[in-house]
Amino acid sequence: MKIGITGTRYAPSTVQLIELENELRTRRSSSGDRPELHHGDCVGVDHAVAVIADSMDYWIVCHPPIKNELRANYPSNEYMPPLNYFARNRALVDAVDILLVAPFQESRQNYGGTWYTYDYAVKVGRPTIVVLPSGIIWRSV
């Protein structure tokens, strides 16, 4: 199973982190093969979830942006070519079976990279799990 993560550049809320860890644990135990986590290597959610997935022995795949200002530089098992943010986010969605989304806001916004990536996933029919800062979860699986 290939799982993608997109989220805020800020630290996830405690309840978001707990719910994201639960999602990774559930998919880890139900996966016959070593699961993959695909992340965008930004500070905040990408970094936090990569650390958790790594501790669960996920294969970690980095989809880095061209710009380095917000890079977490998390040591990953595999690196995709750097792309601009929008192209990187589309490539990440295209590479995974399901997308975890951890936004900063409690409601859908018409701006921002996290919501752009979510919208693209919906457009291409990728299953999504949105974990809001309050812990409310929206599922399209």
Disulfide bonds with the S-S distance in Angstrom:
none
